[in-house]
Amino acid sequence: MTAYTIAHFRLTQRLFWRTPVSIWVALGFPVLFAWLLPLAVPNPERLIVGIIVMGAGLLGFATLLESFVVKRQQLILKRLRGTELPEMAIFGGEILTVVSIGLVQLVAIVAVANGVHGLALPANPALLLVTTLLALAVFGAMGVAVSGRVPSTGAIIAVSLPFHLLTLGLSGFAVPFSAFPAWALTVNGFLPFGRVAEGVTLAYFDPDAGLPALGAGWLVLIGWLVLSLLAARRWFRWEPRRG
């Protein structure tokens, strides 16, 4: 299983780095945001946190959603499933690719925030790392689950756009949490976007924050991960959808 997973991981890595659009969406777009947008505001801290959440959403949700829908519609998944490659190795290779690129993305955003905007390095790198990895897992599981409900490659953008708008709006990127009404803060506390932003904020700006600092946020994220995995198990399709 491990050898098959690593082999598929290496394949998906090569395909990713040979696809300029994928590189731009996963790395170029978030890094460009991290470089340019904070120049327009006096305090870039909130935007950097939002960009990290947005980047994890773009990579975890959009990349896996597109990858599985395209490969399914082109019968690649069906052919892979017909080989000796185990199903879990297919998922494992795709997920390892997202995680590895996600770490590159995170380092790039942090480096730009520090080098261009003078933002101090994260006070708790371990908390930032764990939060980002869990965010990628949650958003990635969502992408796999939703891929089974997308009928064609032409519908990918229409399905991805609402997710990205939620990421921008509920991570504190577009609107600071201080401007949220009380009911919106309560609702957002049960959604993954705000909890990921909370973890990133603690990791960046609270030197006393350890892994327990996120508290109930871990339960919310793990709950969304479990729900998304159950949905993926029910909805995922290996063969093309018609209509």
N, C-alpha and C positions, 0 to 999 in steps of 0.2 A: 504493500500500500504506500509506504513512504517513498520508495523509489519511483512509483508511478506519479505520485503527487508532485515530487520534485521535477520530474520530466515534464509534466504539464505546466508547472510553474515556469520553467525555463522557456517553454514554447510561448506562453502568454506574455512573458516579459519581452521576448523578441518581437512579437507582434505589436505590443504596445509601443516600443521605442522606434518601430518602423512606421508608425501611424502619426503623422504630424498633428492631426486634429485631436487625437487622444492626448498627446503631450500638451497641447495648448490648453485644453479644457482642464486637465488634471493639475498642471504645474504653471503654465504661462498665465492663465487667467487669474488665479488666486494671488500669484506673486505680483502681477501688474496692479491688482487692486491694493495689495499691501504697500506697494511703492507710491502710487499716485493719490489714492483717496485720502489718506491721512494728511496730505499736504494742505488740504482745503479746510481743515479744522484745527483749532488750537490744542485740543487734547485728543491724540490719536488712539488712546488706550482702548476705548470702546469699539472702535472700528477694527482694530487688530484682533480683538477677541471674536468679533463677528466674522471676520475673514477666515479665521481658523475653523470656526463652525461651518461656514459656507464651503470652505475647501473640503472638509470631511464629507459634507453632503454631496458635493459635486462628484467626488471620487467614489465614495461608497455607494450611493444610490444610482447616480447617472451612469457611471462606468459599468457596473454590473448589470443594470437594467439593459443598457444598449448591447453589451456583449452577449447576453443570453438570448435576447430577442433576435438579434442579427444571426447568431449561430443557429438558432432554432429554425428561423425562416429559410436559411440557406441549407438546411438539412445537415449541418455540421454536427450538431448535438446528436442527431439520430445515428450518424456514422460513428461518432466517438463511442456512443453507447453500445454499438455493435462490435466493438473491438474488445480486447482483453483489459482495457483501461477501466478500473472500477469507477462507479458513479461518484463515490466520495472523493476520489482523486481528481475528478473533473472540477468539482466544487472547491476542493482544497487548493488546486493550482490557481484558480481564478481569485480566490480570497487572499492567498499569499501575495499575489501580484498587487492587489489593491492595498494590502497592509504595507508592503515594501515601498511602494510609490507614495503612500500616505506619509510615511516617515520622512521621505525626501521632501515632500511638500511642506511638512511641518517645520523641518530644519530651515528650509528656504524662507518661509514666512517669518520665522523668528529672527533669522539673520538680517532680512530686509528691515524689520521693525527696529532692530538694534543699530544696524549700520547706517540706515538712511534717516530714521526718525529719532534716534537716540533713546529708544525705549529700553529700559533695563531688561536683562535676560530674566527668564522665569525664576521666581524665587524657589519654586519646588518643581524641578524638572520631572521627578518621578510621577507626581500627580498629573502633570500635563501629559506625559506619555501614556499613562493608564487611561486617562479621560479620552484622549484622541483615539487610542486603539479600540476602546469600547464604543466610541461614536462611529468609527468605521465599521465595526461589527453590526451595530444596530442599523445604520443606514444601508449597509450592504445587504443585510438580511431583508430589509424592506424592498430593496431593488430586486432581489431574487424573487421574492413573493409577488411583487407587482408585475414582473416580467411575464408571468403566466397568464395575466389578464390583458396583456397588450396584444391586439390582434395582428399587427403588422409593424414593419420598421417605420412606416410613415406616421405612426401614432406615437412614436417615442417622445418627440418634442412636446406634444400635447399633454402627455402623461407626466413628463418631467417638470414642466414649467410650474404647475401648482406647488410641487414639492419645493422647488427652489424659492418660490415666493414665500412659502412658510418659513423656510430656513432664514431668509433675509429678515422677515418681519418679526419672528419669534426668538431670534438669537440676540436681540439688542443691537443689531447692525443698523437697520433702517430707523428704528425708533428706540430710544433708551428705555430701559425697564422703569426708570423713575417716572416716565410719562404714561405708563400703562395704568388703566383703572384697576381697582382692587380685584374685581372679578376676573379680569384678563390675567393678572398675575397668578391668581388661584388656578385658573384653567391651564396656564402655561407650566405650572408646577407639575402637572401630570403628563406633560409632553416632553419628548427627548431634547428638543432644540434648546429650550431655556436651561435645562439641566446640564447639557454639555457646555453651554456658555458659562454657567455657574462654576463648573469644574475648572474651565480654562482661566476664568477670572481669579479664582482662589490660587491656582497654581502660579499665576503670573505675579499677583500683587500682595499675597498674604504669606510672609515668610514663616509664619507659625502653622500654616495649614498642612496637615498630613493627609494621608489617604482617607482617614475617617471623617475629614472635614466636610465632605460632600453629603454625608449622612443619608437622608432619605433619597437623595438624588441617585445613588447607586441602585437602590431598589427600583426606582422608576425606569432607569436605563436597562437594567436586567429584565424587568417585566416586559418592556417593549421588544427586547431581543428575543425573549421566549415566544411572545405573541407573533413576531415576524417570522420566526423559524417554523412555528406551527402553520402559519399561513403559507409559507413557502412549500412546506411539505404537502399541503392540500392543493395548492394552485399551480405549482410548477409543471411545465409541459416540456417534453422532449421533442415532440413533433409539431410541425407548423399548425398555427390556428388559421382557419379559413373564415373570411367574412369579418 
